[in-house]
Amino acid sequence: MVNAVLEAPRVEPAAGAHIGIQKVSHHFDLPDGPLPVLDAIDLDLKPGEFVALLGPSGCGKSTLLRLVAGLEPAGRGTLTQDGKPITRPDPSRIVVFQDPTLYPWRSVRDNVALGLQARGVLAAQRGRVDEALARVGLSAYAKLLPHQLSGGMAQRVALARALVNDPALLVMDEPLGKLDSLTRLTMQSELVALWQRARFSALLVTHDVEEALFMAQRVIVLSERPARIVGELVNPLPYPRQRGSAQLAELRHEALRLLGLDATW
Ligand SMILES: Nc1ncnc2c1ncn2[C@@H]1O[C@H](COP(=O)(O)OP(=O)(O)OP(=O)(O)O)[C@@H](O)[C@H]1O
């Protein structure tokens, strides 16, 4: 298991993206007819803001992330980055999924370097790979192959591969979903620390109410499919946050109420 203490090299502050989601609705065409998935979503992600999306399984969270990433066009409405329409994927918007999807025959370092290759960055700039590895605390593991890593380390490699590009927006779809609960708690803090240092805008999808509230400044609660916004929880607590705080418990209660769940347990 890797030591969770992060090194702190100097990092250029990245200008976080301003993401505008205006009246976005979306459906999928199925053999039996259209399947409505998103219903008039309005959301403004300010530069450098950390927002989490919370909602029932299958409500449309990943679909919304895919639209923001530019992986598919929205059925209706508009999505913009810094005022310009999002029409295709762009290296300034990086997606991290639940599965780290590393190349098994490439070392940790070479997997991270792929993030740069995807942008055609010159070999001379590969020092950025070392910096990205340091940012996720993996400098000492650069030569290992993916099968030699724990789940948490593999996900750190995926994060380094994303961060090597200094993204303006980091889109995360259940990035910690496959980790054991202790590693997950550690990585929640690490991700927040990475975000605080680099100041990219962050959009996180999670099923975990505590995770959303612990990490994000703002939590958007979605309804059952087709997803519409049923509430928004602002967490003003400064970072680093205390997990057991009374304010977090209060916000959790409110989140569960918005999700239609019994909040007494
Ligand atoms: N490419 C697709 N074609 C048809 N239907 C799709 C497609 N992608 C997603 N869906 C459907 O759209 C709905 C929303 O899916 P989505 O993955 O966005 O939900 P989610 O909230 O991320 O789910 P979960 O929390 O379980 O990961 C689901 O009913 C899913 O079956």
The ligand as an ORCA input file, in Angstrom:
! r2SCAN-3c Opt
* xyz 0 1
  N     -26.266      4.850    -25.049
  C     -27.429      4.596    -24.466
  N     -28.464      4.114    -25.165
  C     -29.661      3.876    -24.589
  N     -29.924      4.095    -23.277
  C     -28.919      4.568    -22.531
  C     -27.640      4.847    -23.062
  N     -26.855      5.321    -22.068
  C     -27.613      5.332    -20.957
  N     -28.849      4.885    -21.228
  C     -29.972      4.800    -20.288
  O     -30.163      6.099    -19.780
  C     -30.510      6.041    -18.403
  C     -29.532      6.885    -17.605
  O     -28.257      6.266    -17.642
  P     -27.005      6.901    -16.892
  O     -25.873      5.955    -17.068
  O     -26.836      8.288    -17.354
  O     -27.520      6.917    -15.391
  P     -26.704      7.098    -14.024
  O     -27.512      8.003    -13.190
  O     -25.301      7.494    -14.314
  O     -26.746      5.612    -13.474
  P     -25.854      4.905    -12.336
  O     -25.959      5.778    -11.136
  O     -26.513      3.584    -12.130
  O     -24.465      4.805    -12.884
  C     -30.516      4.572    -18.022
  O     -31.861      4.119    -18.061
  C     -29.691      3.914    -19.106
  O     -30.155      2.603    -19.341
*
